[in-house]
């Protein structure tokens, strides 16, 4: 491999072998290192995901450079993926600097507008051999600057999913089956019947957003029913920031980033290891 790849081959392999590739949201060098190093150690394919505000913060060329360096040092496939991008121009710019995978999130648009936007992105991305994910339905919760209230959330309609996948030519479909971005108020209830129906009608890889705070057995059930990519953000941010807070409680006069970021990386690593096991993606390459 030795280079950044698209998500095409890794997701098809996951679909064929009934596991999921974890997509971890990163924010900076440290979080990217944890994800890439752990995936390498566990021989797991991995998707490094960045939201629009992460690109504003870390800058696209830096993310590409860091991920390229990680990819050069491992035989397991590493993809960098634009997560929940709504701005088509920004997607094109990121593809131009080396991203090979993107999500165009036009899920808040009406069906036809969603299709039109996704078609435009797919036409551009596929020219560069980059893969495209899109969402049909709407997840409740907060992800980056996107906020969806409960009353505006919407599950994926299986028949619409067939038309959507056919007309857009997307490589993977994010489905809304009851997961939410961020933490849950009670135990999440996933609509597995709906997932099964979508899986039986749509042949491309299916993506589960909002997998933080979902019991492992539910994530695994979703994978057994056809989910091939599992998105995780909140479950990594919490231990990372908690470890920093704890470090400063113990060391109030500390000021060396290498000192207070090391326990944060260690705490995050344990979760990345655990999620790779839950996804069944270890030792696949
Ligand atoms: P969580 O923060 O709930 O894990 O959601 C992550 C996600 O879906 C990113 O696209």
Boltz pocket constraint, residues with backbone or C-beta under 6 A from the ligand:
constraints:
  - pocket:
      binder: B
      contacts: [[A, 25], [A, 83], [A, 84], [A, 142], [A, 143], [A, 180], [A, 181], [A, 182], [A, 183], [A, 208], [A, 209], [A, 210], [A, 211], [A, 212], [A, 231], [A, 232], [A, 233], [A, 234], [A, 235]]
      max_distance: 6.0
